[in-house]
Amino acid sequence: MANFAVLDGDYILNTIIADSKEIAEEITGKVCIEYTTEMAEPGGTYDGTHFIQVKPHPSWVLNANKEWEPPFPSPENTDEYYHTWDEESVSWVKNFN
């Protein structure tokens, strides 16, 4: 059994487990691409070589490794608090334990 991304163009509709690509495509009626180490996520895209995850926030950008990153890195976490992304203010905010 193998994992396949079910595509509509470059958009990932869903994922399926099947014995072969031919069976996956017969079941879905769509083009299917096998994935092993790179996860395919419904709602994401496939650029012909890489699966690109769903964009987590509108302000984030795709880097050279095909991963989404914030406009600027997260501050270092401490034992007292951690940071989460706040899209409304386009900034990292502290969340206290």
N, C-alpha and C positions, 0 to 999 in steps of 0.2 A: 504494500500500500504506500502511496505517496501523497503529498500535499500539493494542491493546485490552486492557483488564483484564477477565478473566472472573470474574464475581461469583456468589457464593452468598449472597444477602441483602446484607449490607455487607462480607462477607469476600472478599478477593481470592484466588481459587483458583490462578490462573495468568495468564499474559499470552499474547497471540497476535497475529500479524501477518496481516492480511487486507485484501482490496480494499475491503470495506465492513463496516459494523456488521451488516447483514443476513446477510452471509456468515459473519462471526465467530460470530454467534448460531446460525446454522444448523449450523455445524460443531460447536460446543460444546454446544448445547442449553441454554445459560445466557444470562443478561443480560450484555451486554458494554458497556463504557464506553470511548470513545476517550481516549487521553492523548497529550499532545504535550510540554509543558514540565515538567509534574509527573510524576515517575516513579511507576508503579504497581508494587508489589512483592508477589509471592506471600506470603501470610501476613499482609499488611497489611489495611487496611480502607478503605472509601470512605464518606464521611459525607454524600454527596449533592452535594457541591461540591468536596471535596478528597480526594486520596489520602493516607492516613496510613501511614507506613512501620511496619515491625515494631518494637515496643518493644524497645530494645536491652538494657535492664536493668529489673528490677522496681521499683526505687526512682525511676526517671526519670519526669518528668511532661510532659504535652502542653501546650505554650505556646499563646498566642493565634494564632500563625502556623501551627499544626498541625504543629509540629516537636517531637521529644522532646528534653528537656534534663535534665541532672543536677540533683540537689537544690541544688548550688552550683557555680559556675563553676570551670573548670580553672585551676590556678595558671599563671602565665606560664612558658613553656618557656625554657630556656637552652641554650647550646651544650654544656653538660655532661650534661644529662639531659632527658628528656621525661616527661610524665605519662600514665598510663592509668587508667581507672576500675576500681576493685576493688569489686565488689558485696558481697562478704562483709564488708568493713569499712565499706562505704558511704563510700568516700573515694577521693581521687586518690592514686596512689602513684608514686614516682619510679622510672624505669627508666634506668639509666646506659648510655651508649653502649658 
